[in-house]
Amino acid sequence: MTSSTPKSAFWSGFAAGLPFTFVVSPIGVLFGVLATEAGLDVVETLMFSIMVIAGAAQFTALQLMQDSAPTVIVLASALAVNLRMAMYSAALTPHLGAAPMWKRSIIAYFLVDQSFACSMAEYERQPDMTLGARIAFFAGTVTPVCPLWYVCTLAGALIGTRIPEAYALDFAVPITFLALVTPMLRTMAHVVAALVAIVVALLGAGIPFNLGLIVAGAAGMMAGARTELWMERKGMAI
C-alpha cells in the first residue's frame, strides 16, 4: 500500500504494527500477573504500564522492587535499560523533527521498539513522504500495539489477583528476559555485549542494591561498541 497521503500512510503503519500484537499480548499479560504477584494492586499495575510503556524497563524495575532495592536504584536501572530510546529519538529527528512540539511530545511517549523499527524502515523506503504522512504512519504503527499493551496488562493483573500465593511466579521474570533478549543477538557485537554483561553481572552479584546490574550493562555496551570498531577495522560484516 502506498503511503502518499496521511490516510493511506496511517493504514500502512497499522498493517506494519499489527504482527507485533502476537508478541505484545503474552508479555503484557505476564507483566500484569507478575506485578500483582510482587504486591502491586490492579490500578497500580495498569498505571505502571501507562506511565512507563516499556516492557524491558518495567520488568527490570519490577525485579528490583521485589528485591527491595532503593527507589533511586530502581529508577536508574529502568532508565539504563531504556537508553536505546535516546538513540531512537536521534535517528527519527531528521524525519519527524519538523513536527510541532505537542506532536513530538506524543511521538516521544509512543516511541517503542516496534514503532521505531517500522517507521524507520518505511521512511528509508519512501524518502519523499510528507511530514504529515510520516506522522500518520508512526501513529498507525502504535495503534494496534500500545492500547493492547494496556489491555493485556490489566487482564494479567486481574488474573494475577486470583492466583494462589502458593503458585509463585518469580521464575517467569528471568525467562521473560531471555525471550526478549535472545532474538536481538544478531551480530558478533551483540553476542559479545551479552556475554560480557552476563559475566560482570555474576561477578558483581554481591554489590549492594543490585548496582551490579548497572555496572554489567555499562560493561556490556562498551564491549559491544569496541567489538563493532574492531570488526570495522578488520573489514568484517557487523
SULQUI-V235519 format. One record per residue. N is the residue number from 1. SS is DSSP state (~ for helix, > for strand, _ for the rest). Layout:
N/SS + N/SS
This chain:
1/_ + 2/_ + 3/_ + 4/_ + 5/_ + 6/~ + 7/~ + 8/~ + 9/~ + 10/~ + 11/~ + 12/~ + 13/~ + 14/~ + 15/~ + 16/~ + 17/~ + 18/~ + 19/_ + 20/_ + 21/~ + 22/~ + 23/~ + 24/~ + 25/~ + 26/~ + 27/~ + 28/~ + 29/~ + 30/~ + 31/~ + 32/~ + 33/~ + 34/~ + 35/~ + 36/~ + 37/~ + 38/_ + 39/_ + 40/_ + 41/_ + 42/~ + 43/~ + 44/~ + 45/~ + 46/~ + 47/~ + 48/~ + 49/~ + 50/~ + 51/~ + 52/~ + 53/_ + 54/_ + 55/~ + 56/~ + 57/~ + 58/~ + 59/~ + 60/~ + 61/~ + 62/~ + 63/~ + 64/~ + 65/~ + 66/~ + 67/_ + 68/_ + 69/_ + 70/_ + 71/~ + 72/~ + 73/~ + 74/~ + 75/~ + 76/~ + 77/~ + 78/~ + 79/~ + 80/~ + 81/~ + 82/_ + 83/_ + 84/~ + 85/~ + 86/~ + 87/~ + 88/~ + 89/~ + 90/~ + 91/~ + 92/~ + 93/~ + 94/~ + 95/~ + 96/~ + 97/_ + 98/_ + 99/_ + 100/_ + 101/~ + 102/~ + 103/~ + 104/~ + 105/~ + 106/~ + 107/~ + 108/~ + 109/~ + 110/_ + 111/_ + 112/_ + 113/~ + 114/~ + 115/~ + 116/~ + 117/~ + 118/~ + 119/~ + 120/~ + 121/~ + 122/~ + 123/~ + 124/~ + 125/~ + 126/_ + 127/_ + 128/_ + 129/_ + 130/_ + 131/~ + 132/~ + 133/~ + 134/~ + 135/~ + 136/~ + 137/~ + 138/~ + 139/~ + 140/~ + 141/~ + 142/~ + 143/~ + 144/_ + 145/_ + 146/~ + 147/~ + 148/~ + 149/~ + 150/~ + 151/~ + 152/~ + 153/~ + 154/~ + 155/~ + 156/~ + 157/~ + 158/~ + 159/~ + 160/~ + 161/_ + 162/_ + 163/_ + 164/_ + 165/_ + 166/_ + 167/_ + 168/_ + 169/_ + 170/_ + 171/~ + 172/~ + 173/~ + 174/~ + 175/~ + 176/~ + 177/~ + 178/~ + 179/~ + 180/~ + 181/~ + 182/~ + 183/_ + 184/_ + 185/_ + 186/_ + 187/_ + 188/~ + 189/~ + 190/~ + 191/~ + 192/~ + 193/~ + 194/~ + 195/~ + 196/~ + 197/~ + 198/~ + 199/~ + 200/~ + 201/~ + 202/~ + 203/~ + 204/_ + 205/_ + 206/_ + 207/_ + 208/~ + 209/~ + 210/~ + 211/~ + 212/~ + 213/~ + 214/~ + 215/~ + 216/~ + 217/~ + 218/~ + 219/~ + 220/~ + 221/~ + 222/~ + 223/~ + 224/~ + 225/~ + 226/~ + 227/~ + 228/~ + 229/~ + 230/~ + 231/~ + 232/~ + 233/~ + 234/~ + 235/_ + 236/_ + 237/_ + 238/_
